[in-house]
């Protein structure tokens, strides 16, 4: 008989997380007071969120979590974060004609933010339609979700540090969690400090570009807003034209930071401690950089010789080297790491290039990064396992372990990676079929490739898809049933499927 989930302990831990996460609304509240917009919205939303969290927290005085409880806490905490995070959108959007006033749209936008997906149901992004405070909240939700809500709470709340290892393992992107320090809370703080340092560095550079006139419309608000969405590989922008709204120099600045966001943050910890060999000899890191470089080269060459259709935003002129290199590097860095920023409307590019970008979305960043997708290390293990199986089929008497970086990978880890990859591809394919059927039902059909891109953009936390869901499009026109499916895809995609699915089988006997 298996141990079922301790509901009271799970809800109590979830309540603690929701209560303190709601306090983050003080940031857009300050913005609201500065601009004189929506202050009451965020004061009320914060009060509601804290009340919900405090109520749940009181269900158990001294909760103790088992492994299944930890899975449940992580899954429910992310779901509750999105629900509470939707409250400001509903209050601010209700009655002013904003799509965010609808509860499903608000939940979609909130889940997209916290999971760093960057897909939006907002057809019009402007300060005329939305306040500075609401748009800053969109940005902040991405930053909070980037390194992980649970990692943040373990870093700042002593009561969560007791079960911190179980919680962080359930949330960590990738097949393993590296413990950098003897105490798990110190590990969480180290990761968040590195994340914060990169964010502040990018904000500083962008603000200087604005001051010097190299990026004319990059004021302090935009610098902070885009710092909040770059390092978490989020993709939201308060500008309707995304990064295309800024100068080429500013666009070049974003590229290395998007690439850095796709690197395992534990490697930066070792680098700070003068242990450069960890990064240099890391197989996943070398493969990741090789893929970014190689894919950028392929796309840039294609754009240089073939160009891209001239559109209102980001057309690439054939034979223009700098533009081809910048567009190629930007799209690869953005889509491979699931950032979702855009400098060009690649939804208008030729079908061959769109298929190429679709394959790029499948790759993902590194384990331990803020990037989404399947992750580079999993693809390495999958291909090495396939090669091993082909070899042993031809040589049945040979025992050949799978190695990565000279170390033998445990068969249980390999099995877990294969199961995850199969689940990911199966859910992705089934969701694409549902999306195509459901959109046809309301007379707004998506083509096959557009439905595939929509499914991948949400489960992979990429954001932009193809066609009307492209980088300058909106998910607003989709039926509510498809939006609810996509909310679920973003949720399970960020938590890498297993913790969420485990909720539904936790009470079943083995």
Secondary structure, 3 states (H helix, E strand, C coil): CCCCCCHHHHHHHHHHHHHHHHCCHHHHHHHHHHHCCCHHHHHHHHHHHHHHHHHHHCCCCCCCCCHHHHHHHHHHHHHHHHHHHCHHHHHHHCCCCCHHHCHHHHHHHHHHHHCCCCCCCCCCCCCCCCCHHHHHHHHHHHHHHHCCHHHHHHHHCHHHHCCHHHHHHHHCCCCCCCCCCCCHHHHHHHHHHHHHHHHHHHHHHHHHHHHCCCCCCCCHHHHHHHHHHHCCCCCCCCCCCHHHHCCHHHHHHHHHHHHHHCCCHHHHHHHHCCCHHHHHCCHHHHHHHHHHHHHHHHHHHHHHHHCCCCCCCCCCCCCCHHHHHHHHHHHHHHHHCCCCCCCCCHHHCCHHHHHHHHHHHHHCCCCCCCCCCCCHHHHHHHHHHHHHHHHHHHCCCCCCCCEECCEECCHHHHHHHHHHHHHHHHHHHHHHHHHHHHHHHCCCCCCHHHHHHHHHHHHCCCCCCCHHHCCCCCCCCCCHHHHHHHHHHHHHHHCCCHHHHHHHHCCCCC
